[in-house]
Amino acid sequence: MGSELSKNQMTKVIKDLLKANGTGVKENTARAYVQTLQRVSPWFLEEGLLNIPQWEQHKEDLMRWAQTHEEPLPRGTFPMWQLIRDCLLSSDTKVKGSLQIGEQALEEITERESQKDDQTERGI
């Protein structure tokens, strides 16, 4: 998820998912969370999944980071994590639809990054 396009896509996924669940979030807030996600759980977007087991693992990564790094996590990290988790657990059809779109976007990010890695390995 190194590219700016990937960061923008994931930011949109988070904004749209939270909006579908009735929580508006500013672009900068969502972008800051994506940066934290990338720094604390770099594996997350490589997996290409947006579900409870991966989200719980991300929480463990956040907690481990908070305990082992002097640099604190950005303010609001855990509340944002909880809001997204609430979306993942929601049975609301609007939220589920937004989640499906988000999962597709994650798959696209994963595929694009995988292709980029393949090209780098081949020297293209």
C-alpha positions in Angstrom: 0.0 0.0 0.0 2.9 2.3 -0.6 1.3 4.3 -3.5 -0.6 7.5 -3.0 -3.4 6.0 -5.0 -3.7 3.1 -2.6 -3.7 5.4 0.4 -6.5 7.5 -1.3 -8.5 4.4 -2.0 -8.3 3.1 1.5 -9.1 6.5 2.9 -12.3 6.5 0.7 -13.2 3.0 1.9 -13.0 4.1 5.6 -15.0 7.3 4.9 -17.7 5.6 3.0 -18.0 2.7 5.4 -18.4 5.0 8.4 -20.8 7.3 6.5 -23.0 4.2 5.7 -23.1 3.5 9.4 -24.1 7.1 10.2 -20.7 8.5 11.3 -19.3 11.3 9.2 -15.5 11.6 9.3 -13.2 14.2 7.8 -10.9 13.3 5.0 -7.8 14.2 7.1 -9.0 12.0 10.0 -9.5 9.0 7.7 -6.2 9.6 6.0 -4.4 9.8 9.3 -5.9 6.5 10.3 -4.8 4.9 7.0 -1.3 6.2 7.7 -1.4 4.6 11.2 -2.8 1.4 9.7 0.1 1.3 7.2 2.7 1.9 9.9 1.4 -0.4 12.6 0.0 -3.2 10.5 1.7 -3.2 7.1 0.5 -6.8 6.5 -3.2 -5.6 6.6 -3.5 -4.4 3.1 -1.4 -7.2 1.7 -4.0 -9.6 3.0 -6.7 -7.8 1.1 -9.4 -8.6 3.7 -11.6 -6.4 5.7 -13.1 -8.7 8.3 -13.2 -9.3 12.1 -10.3 -11.6 12.5 -7.9 -9.2 10.6 -9.4 -6.2 12.4 -8.8 -7.9 15.8 -5.2 -8.6 14.8 -4.8 -5.0 13.8 -6.0 -4.0 17.3 -3.4 -6.3 18.8 -0.8 -4.6 16.6 -2.0 -1.2 17.8 -1.8 -2.3 21.5 1.7 -3.7 21.0 2.8 -0.5 19.2 1.4 1.6 22.1 3.4 -0.5 24.6 6.7 -0.7 22.7 7.1 2.7 21.0 7.8 6.0 22.6 5.9 7.8 19.9 2.3 7.7 20.9 -0.5 6.6 18.5 -2.4 9.5 17.1 -5.3 10.8 19.2 -8.5 9.0 18.4 -6.9 5.8 17.0 -8.8 3.4 19.2 -12.2 5.1 18.9 -11.7 5.0 15.1 -10.8 1.3 15.3 -14.0 0.7 17.3 -16.2 2.6 14.8 -14.8 0.6 11.9 -15.3 -2.6 14.0 -18.9 -1.6 14.6 -19.3 -1.4 10.8 -17.8 -4.9 10.3 -20.3 -6.3 12.8 -23.3 -4.4 11.4 -26.2 -6.2 9.9 -27.5 -3.0 8.2 -27.8 -3.6 4.4 -26.4 -0.2 3.6 -23.3 -0.8 5.7 -22.9 -4.3 4.3 -23.1 -2.9 0.7 -20.4 -0.3 1.6 -18.3 -3.1 3.2 -18.5 -5.2 0.0 -17.3 -2.2 -2.1 -14.5 -1.7 0.4 -13.5 -5.3 0.2 -13.4 -5.0 -3.6 -11.2 -1.9 -3.3 -8.9 -3.8 -1.0 -8.6 -6.6 -3.5 -7.7 -4.1 -6.2 -5.1 -2.5 -3.9 -3.6 -5.9 -3.2 -3.6 -6.9 -6.8 -2.0 -3.6 -7.9 0.7 -3.8 -5.3 1.4 -7.4 -6.1 1.8 -6.5 -9.8 4.1 -3.7 -8.9 6.2 -6.0 -6.7 6.5 -8.5 -9.6 7.6 -5.8 -12.0 10.2 -4.6 -9.5 11.6 -8.1 -9.1 11.9 -8.5 -12.8 13.5 -5.0 -13.1 10.7 -3.5 -15.2 
